[in-house]
Amino acid sequence: MDALFQLHHLSYHYQDGGLRVDILKDCEYSFEKGKTYAIIGPSGCGKTTLLSLMGGLEAPCDGYVEYDGENIEKKGFNNYRRYDIALIFQSYNLINYMNAYQNIVCAMDIAHIKEPNKKERALKILGRLGIHEQEAKRDIRKLSGGQQQRVAIARAIAKNAQVILADEPTGNLDYATGQTIIQNFIELAHQDQRIVIVVTHDQGFARQMDVCLKIEDGKLVEV
Ligand SMILES: Nc1ncnc2c1ncn2[C@@H]1O[C@H](COP(=O)(O)OP(=O)(O)OP(=O)(O)O)[C@@H](O)[C@H]1O
């Protein structure tokens, strides 16, 4: 098995008025290269919390996340977030004073991507996602929600991160645009051998992923 990314006894709880509330309990899982994963479960079950732990945005209370044979906390969350993973948020988190291709070039600069012509590469990736040169150079705030989400995906692709974590990436989009985005994720995993993990409430999209996981009583289980 080609496991690049693993969860070991991952647990997370918080205190509420002196009471301990367990969100994730001893989660164990190995994610494989070249596969897409959906994480589903009712509101409040801990999906975003799990994504935050996997993304190195927050430290677990117990257990650890392993990437390429190393505990991400020991590797350093900042380096891990900078080089190894890409996060895609429901709210896109694009830099609003840069256009689409500048957002992508900026992400490549931050990740120290060695590429002789970053602008050309950015435009090429955007083009593959249906954002052509004219839109790529427009004020980013003037792009539609679906276009902005595709820019956020292009940014994740350009960064060469092996693991892509997306939190409700289709939440704000109509069905057809959401479907295009899911198709992009599938191609990214199957053609580029990346791991794509998507938190979604949409059962239809979840079913199109190679593996569907749900959080049940704090445990991560395959559906
Ligand atoms: N540090 C914290 N302090 C207080 N409450 C917290 C903390 N971390 C998580 N929670 C609570 O834990 C629960 C799980 O939150 P999380 O956002 O992970 O759920 P979710 O499954 O992503 O929900 P949704 O589908 O509604 O986005 C929520 O009730 C949230 O308010």
The ligand as a Tripos MOL2 file, in Angstrom:
@<TRIPOS>MOLECULE
LIG
   31    33     1     0     0
SMALL
NO_CHARGES

@<TRIPOS>ATOM
      1 N1        -11.8430   24.7860   20.5780 N.pl3     1 LIG1
      2 C1        -13.1610   24.6490   20.5930 C.ar      1 LIG1
      3 N2        -13.9150   25.2360   21.5320 N.ar      1 LIG1
      4 C2        -15.2390   25.0870   21.5530 C.ar      1 LIG1
      5 N3        -15.9200   24.3460   20.6770 N.ar      1 LIG1
      6 C3        -15.2500   23.7400   19.7190 C.ar      1 LIG1
      7 C4        -13.8360   23.8570   19.6060 C.ar      1 LIG1
      8 N4        -13.4380   23.1390   18.5350 N.ar      1 LIG1
      9 C5        -14.5440   22.5890   18.0110 C.ar      1 LIG1
     10 N5        -15.6270   22.9450   18.7100 N.ar      1 LIG1
     11 C6        -17.0060   22.4630   18.4900 C.3       1 LIG1
     12 O1        -16.8370   21.1340   18.0480 O.3       1 LIG1
     13 C7        -17.9000   20.7650   17.1600 C.3       1 LIG1
     14 C8        -17.3020   20.2430   15.8750 C.3       1 LIG1
     15 O2        -16.9970   21.3440   15.0330 O.3       1 LIG1
     16 P1        -16.6380   21.2040   13.4870 P.3       1 LIG1
     17 O3        -16.6080   22.5930   12.9310 O.co2     1 LIG1
     18 O4        -15.4240   20.3870   13.3610 O.co2     1 LIG1
     19 O5        -17.8920   20.4030   12.9290 O.3       1 LIG1
     20 P2        -18.3320   20.0970   11.4330 P.3       1 LIG1
     21 O6        -18.6180   18.6510   11.3550 O.co2     1 LIG1
     22 O7        -17.3090   20.6300   10.4870 O.co2     1 LIG1
     23 O8        -19.6560   20.9360   11.3180 O.3       1 LIG1
     24 P3        -20.3640   21.6470   10.0460 P.3       1 LIG1
     25 O9        -20.7450   20.5280    9.1270 O.co2     1 LIG1
     26 O10       -21.5330   22.3360   10.6360 O.co2     1 LIG1
     27 O11       -19.3540   22.5870    9.4440 O.co2     1 LIG1
     28 C9        -18.7490   22.0010   17.0260 C.3       1 LIG1
     29 O12       -19.8320   21.8720   17.9150 O.3       1 LIG1
     30 C10       -17.8120   23.1280   17.4090 C.3       1 LIG1
     31 O13       -18.5090   24.2330   17.8980 O.3       1 LIG1
@<TRIPOS>BOND
     1     1     2 1
     2     2     3 ar
     3     2     7 ar
     4     3     4 ar
     5     4     5 ar
     6     5     6 ar
     7     6     7 ar
     8     6    10 ar
     9     7     8 ar
    10     8     9 ar
    11     9    10 ar
    12    10    11 1
    13    11    12 1
    14    11    30 1
    15    12    13 1
    16    13    14 1
    17    13    28 1
    18    14    15 1
    19    15    16 1
    20    16    17 2
    21    16    18 1
    22    16    19 1
    23    19    20 1
    24    20    21 2
    25    20    22 1
    26    20    23 1
    27    23    24 1
    28    24    25 2
    29    24    26 1
    30    24    27 1
    31    28    29 1
    32    28    30 1
    33    30    31 1
@<TRIPOS>SUBSTRUCTURE
     1 LIG1         1 GROUP 0 **** ****
